[in-house]
Structure formats: C-alpha cells, structure tokens
Amino acid sequence: MPKQKSHSGAKKRFHLTGTGKVKRAKMNRRHILSKKSPKRKRGLRKTAYVSSTQEKTIKEMI
C-alpha cells in the first residue's frame, strides 16, 4: 500500500515538538482587533498544544 500524502494545510499550521506534542497557533488574531482587549490579544500571541483527542489525526496529516 502506498504512503499517505501529507495535508498541505496541516503542514503550515502545526509543528511537532521534540517530545512529540503538536503545537498550534491560537485563533481570533487576524482582524477586528479593536474590540478585543490588550490582555486578550497578548494571550492570543502565545502558542498552544493540540488536544490529545485530535493529536493522532493531525500527526497522520503531517
């Protein structure tokens, strides 16, 4: 059986860490930022990890 092709969109959005976790960026920081508080925007800068339920799916896509 041939190898599964990697998902181009997933490659751009997710990155694997050294321990095997999947890192992602947070949503809601593209536009309409004037109504969002500075505290909220600061929090959105940070990276987050994918939940354990979706980790396997995303690893297959990458």
C-alpha positions as CSV (number, residue, x, y, z in Angstrom):
1,M,0.0,0.0,0.0
2,P,1.4,3.4,-0.9
3,K,2.3,6.1,1.7
4,Q,-0.4,8.6,2.7
5,K,0.1,12.1,1.3
6,S,0.7,14.9,3.8
7,H,-2.0,17.5,4.1
8,S,-0.7,20.9,2.8
9,G,-2.9,23.0,5.1
10,A,-1.9,21.0,8.2
11,K,1.8,21.3,7.3
12,K,1.6,25.0,7.5
13,R,-0.5,25.2,10.7
14,F,1.0,22.5,13.0
15,H,4.5,21.7,14.2
16,L,5.8,18.8,16.2
17,T,7.9,19.4,19.3
18,G,10.8,17.2,20.4
19,T,8.7,15.3,22.8
20,G,6.1,14.5,20.1
21,K,3.4,17.0,21.1
22,V,1.7,19.1,18.4
23,K,2.0,22.8,18.6
24,R,-0.5,25.2,17.1
25,A,-1.3,29.0,17.0
26,K,-4.4,30.4,18.6
27,M,-7.3,31.7,16.6
28,N,-9.0,35.1,16.6
29,R,-6.0,37.3,16.0
30,R,-6.4,38.1,12.3
31,H,-8.8,41.1,12.1
32,I,-11.4,43.1,14.1
33,L,-8.8,43.6,16.8
34,S,-10.1,47.0,18.0
35,K,-12.9,45.5,20.1
36,K,-10.6,42.9,21.8
37,S,-8.8,43.9,25.0
38,P,-5.0,44.2,25.1
39,K,-4.9,41.4,27.7
40,R,-6.8,39.1,25.4
41,K,-4.6,40.0,22.4
42,R,-1.4,39.3,24.4
43,G,-2.8,35.9,25.3
44,L,-3.5,35.1,21.7
45,R,0.2,35.6,20.8
46,K,1.2,32.5,22.7
47,T,1.2,29.1,21.1
48,A,-1.0,26.2,22.4
49,Y,-1.0,22.5,22.1
50,V,-3.4,20.3,20.2
51,S,-5.8,18.3,22.5
52,S,-4.9,14.6,23.0
53,T,-8.1,13.5,21.2
54,Q,-7.0,15.2,17.9
55,E,-3.3,14.6,18.2
56,K,-3.3,11.3,16.3
57,T,-5.3,12.7,13.4
58,I,-3.0,15.7,12.9
59,K,0.1,13.6,13.1
60,E,-1.2,11.4,10.3
61,M,-1.9,14.6,8.3
62,I,1.6,16.0,8.8
